Amino acid sequence: MIRFASALRAAGKMLYSLPLCLLPTILLGTALARNVRLCESYLGPDGRHHSGFYCPRLNDPPAHGFCCQPASPGLKFCCPQPEVQRLLNESAAAESAPEEPRNPAPLLGVGLYGCLVLALLAVDLLHFLRSRRQRRPLGCSSASRRLLSRCLARPLLRLDDAPAADKARRAPAHLAVKVPELRLEGNRLFQAGRYEEALEAYTRALRLCPPEPQPCPERALLFRNRAAAHLKREDYAQAELDASEAIKVDGRDVKSLFRRSQALQKLGRLDQAILDLQRCASLEPKNKAFQEALRNLGSSMQEKMNSMSCTDSKVEQMFKLLLDAEEKDMDKKQKAAQNLIVLAREEPGAEKIFQSDGVRLLLQLLDTGRLDMMLAALRTLTGLCQGHRARTMAILAELGSQRLCTALEVEDEQVSMATYSLLQVTFDSLKEGLQRDVRGKEGAVVLEGTKELKWLLKQLLEALTRDSISPYGRDSILNLLISVVPRKSLQAPNNSLTLWVIDQGLQKILEVGGTVRHSPEGLRVTEDTHMSAAVLLSKLYEDLKCDAERENFCRLCEDYVRRVPRCGVGPWGLAEGAERWFEGHDVSGKLRAIQTASCLLQGPSEAGNHVLELSGIMESILALCASSQEADQLVAVEALIHAADKAKRATFITTNGASLLKEIYKHSQRDSIRIRALVGLCKLGSAGGTDFSMKQFAEGSTLKLAKQCRKWLCNEALEAGTRYWALEGLAFLTLDADVKEELVEDRETLQVLFQLARSENRSVLFAVASTLVNCTSSYDHEEPDPQLVELAKYAKQRIPEKHPKDKPEFVRRRVRKLLAAGVVSALSCMVKRESPSLSPACRELISRVFLAVVEDPEDRGAVVAHGGGKALIPLALEGTEAGQTKAAQALAKITITTAPEMAFPGERIYEVVRPLVGLLHVSRPALQNFEGLMALTNLAGTSEQLRQKIVKEKAVPMVEGHMFEEHEMIRLAATECMCNLALSPEVAELFLAEGSDRLKLLVLYSGEEDERLRQAASGALAVLTSLLPPVCTRIPQVTVHWLEILQALLLSPSPELQHRGAVVVRNMVAADKEVAAKLMESETLEILSVLAGAEDKPGAAPVAKECLAQAVSYGLIKPGPDGAK
């Protein structure tokens, strides 16, 4: 009976809650039915869909606040209340029907429901009275006690053991307290300008909110605040997503709507942005900010439409002119082609070309086969693909592999370079996605470029070994693979693309690297092909993450060299019928195997050493060095040269190959052979590097070798290849300080060296840069620890010795001579030429030379005058990490001692900020931190625009971090930088943020013993108190010693400190009467009185008089009879 009554009672409670659940739904439906201000979306008479709107709209009178629609099919509109009533009456008259008799069934149902409720109440009352009678007032029966003991013996149910649904019900109540706290913490961080940390706080709070179906009042606020943080971080795509989530929760949230409109404007989706702004204006018609934003957005859309309409006719005219076969005026066609290229570089023009069927027309130009038309088509397609993945994928599908191969087969270097640029942009768009603003139409397209990326790579790898590909096209493919395949940073976790290329194309790359130049059976290659293949192999090897991957790479290279086929056998070297090259007598196969080993030695030397250790390889190289055939001898001697500077083989070659190279150098009749033998001897002679104690040859031998290299280098009658080899030999020999001293004295050789800097040959540029690095001693070298040196002496170990002519005074003298010879102009010329030949390693070497030539402050003006400042900017933004750091450090040195407007005129000055901010990272050495802070201090004092740029690059938190450094010079530089940055209102506002100790730190630093630190901190206080009067009232709250610190500034013997202290006090007196009273009640009054009368204090005395005058106006003090206060 009791169980039955309990069940009835539970059923009754459910029935009680039923009306309460239905009541909000009924009321909501009624409210929606009566919401006559909303015109919902609908289909018009022509079948088109029309979006909904609120009445009145912007172009409607205020009285038209009701939604109307005629009875007959028509468009909805906003109208006044009488019109609504008239339409409703007409609709009721048209749809009137005879009134049906009322049905009594609902009334009967309500009555039965009431009886059921009364019955359940009665049963519940009976059960309650029965349970009270059965309850024992004292004790309990033995059976009940046994039951109770069994229940207590069971383990208690923990929260973790509860069912999942029960935990889900309990979690929101348990975590409800933390969500508002995290939101408020995020708000504080946001107001302090710490947007990244605010974003983390909002995200943590969102994770604590219950799942989506369950209500959470904080969800909309968190998404809205997170959208604001994303806007500050300029992550507009994520800001749009978060604002949309907030709008899902509350569709009338005007702040979220406005923030989404801001994000959409930045993303270029103006049509969607204006809808959100219109909604904001309809919800808050009196908000002037919304009205102003609507007007501005409308004018922007009008300008865009005018630009697009003007662009339409231009595009049509240019294509018509270019495709007109009867047009004979080539100047007009060239001008049209150039205009088309320029138009494609701008987003509106590129989009219009794409929408006007421009891709098909460009492909027609490409198919003409004319070089000028092909160049125009390729460069225009490059502009269309730049930073736009959707267009890139569409163009790639239309372009096809056949047209790409056709472009790469053209025997013209410019066409190959244009194809390289197109493929480079294509790869960038497929790998990195959209770099520009996302357009609205593209938001509905699912973009996945992995498939297209691998397809394109496969086409290029297959084209790499085709006979029809031109030598320039083959070099373009290699340079492209160097650029796009390896990871940009070794910290990136995914190297799957490198592994895929090794699996699919390593043998093709080795085939190109093993091609013997000028061989009638081999592939057509240029002078740079072997070096490009070596660099690509090196990049692939360096991108491997573990020993197993590297061992597999070396094994694949060994297998290829073992199975290099004879001439006429399949292209892969692994085809059926291929033989081991050393088992036959085919010289061509041996030469290809040796050339492959030479290429590996130039690239991944570990793999090259593995190949050299194969049975018969080294013996064949030495045997072919004595060949009577010049081509065979060239290949063998070059392999011997490349093996000479590899540690594992250097001893063997020194013992067995040095005598052979000397014989070849002395007795060969061919200069091409002699110069290669000479370079081999140069490498062996420089095997000790900069260690003066390691001499491979007799005294004076390296000077003789260097003299011969300089002689061949300056002989313009020799072929270019011979002179290039002489330059490479000189690059090795300049590790010897005696050779450096002779080279900088040889003005003719230096001029030839600088002329070769204009070359497009990768090896030549690297050799020139290496020679200059050696001459300036700008390579990395660490001073040995004295204790370790003593231990090495005790253990009788060899200790590296520095050449006496590598001391700082000799290095400075050599740098001065290079500057006088024009080294800066040569380096600037190397950087200006945007060529794939300028590899990242070469850029790093150039950065090292620049850092060496700006070391002396007296030389920095000359460096800037010859274009060094301009050349350093691209070096600091692109290249290896070490190269970028060296270039940034050189920029910092120039910025510290040279006026920034003169060193970097125009817009170039803003490009300097990012490299300098990079020097502030805590991972950088202390010297780089210090120089970066000093340079930013100089920039921050130049203009407000530069200060805004520094803030945008997120330098303020790093500067604040360095203000806490233990090193006094870094702490001083950071404080000086903050003093100049405080001139920006955005930075000044940070000192008023709640919970921040920025202001306290400045006040305390103003009382330090270091006078320069006190000057910087008190200067920052003077700036802040002048810009923000609330800072004046906050100073007494941050520390109890504030009064002592200000008095110490006023009493300082330094006029600069006195003036800064007087300005701070004046600002505090003027800002608040209570603060002024505290100052006048202390000894500050006497100090100010003395300062006001001091005639030898031209800076502090007038300011002290202003303080006293303000105190008099407050009535805190009275002037004396003689006018003194």
Order of alpha helices (4+ residues) and beta strands (2+ residues): alpha-beta-beta-beta-beta-beta-beta-alpha-alpha-alpha-alpha-alpha-alpha-alpha-alpha-alpha-alpha-alpha-alpha-alpha-alpha-alpha-alpha-alpha-alpha-alpha-alpha-alpha-alpha-alpha-alpha-alpha-alpha-alpha-alpha-alpha-alpha-alpha-alpha-alpha-alpha-alpha-alpha-alpha-alpha-alpha-alpha-alpha-alpha-alpha-alpha-alpha-alpha-alpha-alpha-alpha-alpha-alpha-alpha-alpha-alpha-alpha-alpha-alpha
